[in-house]
Amino acid sequence: MIELTDTHCHIHSIGSQKGEQTTFKLWSKLEAASIEGLTQAASKSGVTRLIAVGVTLDDSRLAIEVASDHLNVWASIGIHPHEAKDYLESEEKKQAFSALANNHKVVAIGECGLDYYYTHSSKAAQKEVLKFQIELALKNNLPLIFHVREAFNDFWPIFDSYKNIKGVLHSFTDNQHNLNQALKRGLFIGVNGIATFTKDPAQTAVYKQIPLANLLLETDSPFLTPVPLRGKINQPKNVRLVAEYLAELRDESLKTVADHTTKNARRLFNL
């Protein structure tokens, strides 16, 4: 039996304007989309565990609501680097966010990190809000889901200023050097549909090099739909397509990829 885990999706935004609006609008393009329908379809494809990942205070609250209503869904609470400017000076928002970490369905903090490809929030704001979330995770003994884009030169010094961080580099598309840096620090590497459609041979080579002991699978649905479904709205069930692609790329069996990535997910997130 193939058992898979989608360690990063945004299904909580389906049908609810309380969540992140770009995600909500994208889900609305999927005819008759429902959380129940997507989780059932995922289960039929062997995807038995899902983590709904928040990106704002309200979006994180919604992720917890959905996780609380579904046995096979857990929540991660996060402030995305794009949103950092809205939290930097607000102690009220920070306190409300921190309180969410106590919920029994919360298994991680994030997605959080640094994004210098887009600077919707200043670099200074991103750094401070990242530190706030790292400290919250350490206080609550939770792993972190990191979003790092064109910002590793600033990310690693922040990371190294703390001890005992557990986590994953979500949607990893960077180079061999930063893969090596991540592995040296004991981080997991999250791989999604980008692996199936990248045109960069260096990226493909990196996906071959990720040790099974550090590999996690994700969809980031409704975004980043894998081949051969490009142009359609991504769904958690499609994590199987990512697993199948990696198995062929790495000359490993699907069961090997599934077994190791599910074991890794259960260990990191205590599922």
N, C-alpha and C positions, 0 to 999 in steps of 0.2 A: 504493500500500500504506500502510495506517495502522499506525504504530508508536508505542506508548505506553510510559510508564514509571511504575510504582507506586513513588514515592519514600518511602513510609512504610507498612509493614505489619508484622504480628507473626505470620507463619506458622510461625516456628520453635517456637512453643509447642504446635503440634499434636502430640498424643500423647506429650508429655514433661512430666513433673511437675518437671523441673529448672528450667523457666522460670517466668514470672510466672503466679501461680495463677488470677487472675480471667480472664486470657486463655485459659489452658489449659481451664478449665471451660466457657467460652463455645464454644470450638472443639469440645468434646466433644458439643455439641448438634447439630453438623452431621454428618449420617449419612455414615459411611464416609469421613470427611475424611482426606486425606493430603497431605503437602507435594507429592509428585509429581503427584497429581491436580489440585491447585490451580494449580500452575505450568503444567501442560499446558493446563488450561482458560483460563488467562490468555493463554498464547501464541496460542491459537485466536482470542482476541478482540483480538489485536494488541499485548498487553502483554508485551513481550519482555525487560524488565529489572525487577527487584524489589529493594528494599532492606529487609532484615529489621532491625528497630530494637529494640535492647535497652533495658531500663529498670532493671536491677540488674546486679551483677557476674555472677551465675550466668546470668541471662537473656541477657546480652551474650555470654558464653561459648557459650551454645546457639545464638545467632544466627550466630556465627562457624562453628560446627560445620555448621550447615545450609548456609551460604553456601559453605563449602569443598566440600560434596558436590554443589553445583548450579552449573553454569556461568553461569546467568542470574540468580543471586541474589548480592547483596553484603550486608555487615553494617555496621551502625552500633552502636557501643557507648555505652551511656548509663546515667546514674543519674538517674532521674526525680525531680523535686522532692518528690514524696510520700515517696520513700525516703531523702531526704538525711540524716535523723536517724541512720540506721544506718551512715553513712560519715564523719560529721563528725569523730569522735574516733578513728577506726581507721586508722592509718597502714598497717597490714598490708593492709586491704581496698583502700586507695587505691593502694598499690604493685602489688597484683595486677591491679587495674583498668587502671592505666597500662601494664602490660606487654602488654595486649591490643592496644594501638594499633599495635604493630609487625606484626601479622598482615597478610598481603598482600591479604586479602579485606575488610579494614576500610577503609571509604571516608568515614567521618564519626564525629564524637563527638555523642552524644545519643540519645534525647531528653533534654535537660537544660533547666533554666530555673527559672521561678518560678510557683507556682500558689497564689494567695491566695483562690481560690474555695473550695478545700478546704485546710485547714492541717494535713495529716497530719504534716508536719514544720514546725518553727518557721520564721518568716521569716528569722531569723538563720542557721539551718542551711542553708536553701535558698540563700541568697546565697553562703555560703562554698563550698558544693559546686558551685554554678554557676561560681564563679571558678576552682575547681580544674579543672573540665572545659574551660573556655575556655583556660586556660594549657596544658593537655595538648594541645588541638587546635592551638594556635599552635606549640607545640614540635614537633609532628609534621606541620605544614603540612596539616592536615585541616579541612574545613568542619564547621560545627555545625548540628545540628537542634534548634531551640529550641521549647520548650513554655512559652508565657507566657499566663497566664489571670488577668485582673483585677490585673495587677502591673506594667504598663508604666512607671508612675512610678518604680519602683525598678529596673526592668530597664534602661532607657536609660542612666542614670548608670553602671551597672556596665559595660554594653557600651562606652560612650564612654571608659572608663578604660583600654581596650586599643586597639591599632592592628592594622589588616589582618585583621580578622575576616571570614571568609566564612561564609555560612550561609543557612538558611531558617527563616522563622516557620511552623512546622507548624500545621496545622488553624486557619488564620487566620479569626477571627470578629469582629474588633474594628472600630473605626471608621475613618473617612477620615483623621483626624488621625494615628493610629498607622500607618496604611498609608503616609501621606506620610513619616513619620519613618523607616519601614523602607526605603522607596525611596531616601530621601536618603542612607542608610547603605549602599546597594548590596545589600540583602538580597533573597532570593527569597521568594515567598509561596506556601505550600502550601495547596491547596484540595481538599476532599474532599466526601463526600456531604452534609454539612451545607448546602452551597450549594443542594442540590436540594430541601431540605425546610424551610429557615428561613422563619419567618413575619414576620421583621423586614425591612421594605422598605429600611431603611438598610444592612443587611448585603448585600442583593441589589444595591444601588447600588454598594457597594464592590467586589463581584465584577466588575462591569462596568468598573471603573476600573483594575484591575491591568494594567499594561503586559504585553504578550506576552513581552517580554524578561525579565520577573521572575516569570513564572508557572510553578508546578510543580503536578503532579497527584499525588494520593495516595488511598489508601482508609482507612488506619488500621484495616484489617481485623484482627480480626473485628467491629470496632465501626463505627458510623456508616453503616449501609447506606443507599445512595441510593434515592430514588424511581426506579422504582415497586416496589422490592423491600423496602420498610420492613417490619420484623417478621421478616425472615430474617437469617441470619448473613452478614455481609459477606465478600467474597472479592476477591483482587487483580484478577480479570477485570472487576470492576465499576468500575474506574477509567475504563473506556470510557464508562460511563453519566455519570460526572462530566464527561468531555470533551464528550460530546454535549450535555449540559445547558448547559455554558458556551458552546459554539459557537452554540447557538440564542439564548441570553441576550445574547451580545455581537455577534450578527449576523456571525459568522465561520464559515468552513467547518470541519468536523471535521478535515480534513487540516491546516489552518493551526494549529489548537490543538494537534494531535498533534505536528506537526513542531517547533513552537517549544518546547513543554514537554519533548519528548524531547531536543532540542538543549541546553536549559537544564540538564536533569538530567545529561547526559553531561559538560557543561562543569563544573558545580559539584562533582560527585562523581567526576569522572575515570573514568567507566564505559567 
